[in-house]
Amino acid sequence: MVHRLCSLCADMLSNAPGSGEGHPRTRRGLPAPRSARTHGRSRTNRWEYALIHKPTGTADLMPFFERSSLSQRWACLCLAPILVVQGVWVRQRAPKLPEAEGRRSGGGGLGRPLRLLIVGDSSAAGVGAPHQDQALSGGLYALLKGHFRLYWKLIAQTGWPTSALRRALQAAPREAYDVALTATGLNDITSGRSLPVCLQEQVALVELLRRRFTVAHILLSGLPPVHRFPALPEPLRRCIGARARQLDRAIHAWSKGQADCDHVALNFPLGPESMACDGFHPGPGVYAMWAAAATARIMARWS
């Protein structure tokens, strides 16, 4: 945890997206340099426009994330010791919850056939729910079986960053799926990877799902609202939450340019009563709302 938070602070000091204050020349009342002008598009959405219309290699994604302002970098530097201490404290006190029990594949229902693949980290694995029936996979099955003859499969594990998920998918048997739902990205944030690299991991995952599993419709779950996680103290909650929101906006912007992708925002109300007892993972109620949001996307395209 200490190593991850130190890496996180180092990345924020050098490469983290800024707050959109504008080029230093414009703040002094001078014209921005030609490289900072974008034909009328604001600085708030210029990098989002670029994500939609530019290639998806790592080198192409990195320039789309603006550097932090000097004040942000100094603030992060001053807070770094506090963030490290808070991270160690949270890790020592947080209970370690198991993954949800139950089957990780199944089928049933009536209607046209639909094959669904669910992949991700601890949230996809159902941590915070006692059984898969009350987790994301169970919620999706319950909502979809009345409309489709559904076959579903879950590939997920606690602690997996997106790179580990991709390795697991590479080792999985080749099967054809109509729809895939991803739930990954937060472990990339907390591992200290730069935001462009985190985004490139998401792009590589989508490309793998297309190539190996011939998925026709990919649902990219957004990053959870970490800034509202009850188990995280301030300023750790604000620091990690800001990076999660920045990555989520980038994933959403990139997905707009992909005909086979939909972004599923996880902007659900969170509180101690709706979260698992560790304060990090969803409870059954949040999983139900997540499944309903994903089902709405599936029904819009497949009904």
C-alpha positions, 0 to 999 in steps of 0.5 A, spaced: 500 500 500 505 504 501 509 503 495 502 504 491 500 511 494 507 513 493 507 511 486 500 515 486 503 521 488 509 521 484 504 520 478 500 526 480 506 530 481 508 529 473 502 527 469 495 528 472 490 531 469 489 539 471 483 542 473 482 546 466 485 552 468 488 554 461 494 555 459 499 560 463 499 565 457 491 565 457 491 566 465 496 572 464 491 575 459 496 573 453 494 569 447 495 562 448 500 558 443 497 555 437 498 548 440 493 550 445 488 552 441 482 548 438 478 552 433 473 554 438 473 548 443 473 549 450 479 546 454 474 542 458 472 537 452 478 538 447 482 532 450 475 528 450 474 530 442 481 528 441 480 521 444 474 520 440 477 522 433 485 520 434 488 513 434 488 509 441 495 507 442 499 509 448 503 514 445 497 517 442 493 517 449 498 520 453 497 528 450 490 528 451 491 528 459 493 535 461 498 536 466 496 539 473 497 546 475 503 548 479 498 549 485 495 542 485 502 539 484 504 543 491 498 541 494 499 533 492 507 534 495 504 537 501 499 531 502 503 525 500 505 523 507 498 524 510 496 520 504 501 514 505 499 514 513 492 514 511 493 508 506 496 504 511 491 505 516 485 503 511 488 497 509 490 495 516 483 496 519 478 494 513 475 487 513 477 482 508 471 480 504 470 474 500 467 473 493 460 471 493 459 464 493 455 461 487 455 459 480 459 463 475 456 460 469 449 458 467 443 459 463 435 459 462 430 463 460 425 464 454 426 468 447 432 469 442 438 466 445 443 471 448 450 470 450 453 474 456 460 475 458 461 478 465 469 480 466 472 484 472 475 485 479 472 484 486 466 488 484 464 483 478 466 477 483 460 479 487 464 482 493 460 485 498 454 480 496 453 473 500 451 470 494 452 471 486 444 471 486 445 478 490 451 480 486 452 483 479 451 476 475 445 474 479 442 481 478 443 481 470 440 474 469 434 475 473 432 481 469 434 478 462 431 471 463 424 474 461 427 476 455 432 472 452 434 465 452 440 467 456 447 463 457 452 467 462 459 466 464 463 470 469 471 471 469 473 475 475 477 475 481 479 480 487 485 484 486 485 484 478 488 490 475 486 490 468 492 487 465 491 481 470 484 480 467 487 480 460 491 475 461 486 471 464 482 472 458 487 470 454 488 463 457 480 462 457 477 458 452 475 461 445 467 462 445 463 467 442 459 472 446 454 477 444 455 482 450 460 483 454 460 487 461 466 489 464 468 492 471 475 494 472 479 500 472 480 502 480 485 497 481 489 500 476 488 507 479 490 505 486 497 501 483 499 508 481 499 507 474 498 514 470 492 515 467 493 514 460 496 507 461 490 506 465 486 508 459 490 504 454 489 498 458 481 499 457 482 500 450 486 493 450 481 489 454 476 492 448 480 489 443 481 483 446 474 482 447 473 483 440 478 479 437 478 473 442 470 472 443 467 476 437 463 480 442 458 484 438 456 489 444 461 491 450 458 495 456 464 499 459 462 500 467 464 506 469 469 507 475 465 507 482 464 514 485 470 513 490 470 520 493 463 518 496 466 511 499 465 512 507 471 507 509 476 512 506 478 518 510 480 525 507 484 527 503 485 520 501 478 519 499 478 526 495 485 524 492 483 517 489 476 520 487 479 525 483 483 520 479 477 515 478 473 521 475 478 523 470 479 516 468 471 515 468 470 521 463 476 519 459 473 512 458 466 515 457 469 520 451 473 514 448 467 509 448 463 515 444 467 513 438 466 506 438 460 503 435 460 497 439 461 500 446 456 503 451 459 506 457 455 504 464 455 510 469 455 508 476 453 514 479 448 511 484 447 514 491 452 511 496 452 511 504 453 506 509 447 503 508 448 501 501 455 499 501 458 492 504 461 492 511 468 494 509 465 501 506 469 499 499 464 494 495 457 495 493 452 492 497 446 487 494 442 494 493 447 497 489 449 491 485 441 491 483 441 498 481 448 496 477 444 490 473 438 494 472 443 500 468 446 495 464 440 491 462 437 497 460 443 498 455 442 491 453 435 491 451 436 498 448 440 494 443 437 487 443 430 488 444 
